[in-house]
Amino acid sequence: MRAMIKMSWTLIGEHADEWTGADTQEGAAVLEARLRTVVEDSDMTAETAQHWQATFLAPMVEAVRTEGQAAVSRGEAWSKAAGPMLVSVSTTA
């Protein structure tokens, strides 16, 4: 049986959420979609939201897909912070 993956994230002062599934690629897509919605629904201007997504969100999603995937493949937990965002990934029973 393949281990499930738990991903948790916090956007300081705005949002906290988690996702559990079988694949970090899917988890990265969920992270991106949910945080994109939070940012778009915030009081940020469109220009600021676009900058935030390019500066923080896109690199974090890529890190989950690469670094996070590599860590959980080895059975290790992984976390990373970028600006106001913290993401952690681990396997779960």
Number of C-alpha atoms within 10 A of each C-alpha: 3 8 15 16 20 21 26 17 20 17 18 11 8 12 13 14 13 15 15 17 15 14 16 25 17 14 23 22 14 16 23 18 11 14 21 18 11 15 21 16 10 12 10 12 11 12 9 13 18 15 12 17 18 12 13 15 21 14 13 24 21 15 17 25 18 13 17 26 22 16 17 20 14 9 13 13 19 18 17 15 14 13 11 12 19 16 23 17 26 22 21 14 7
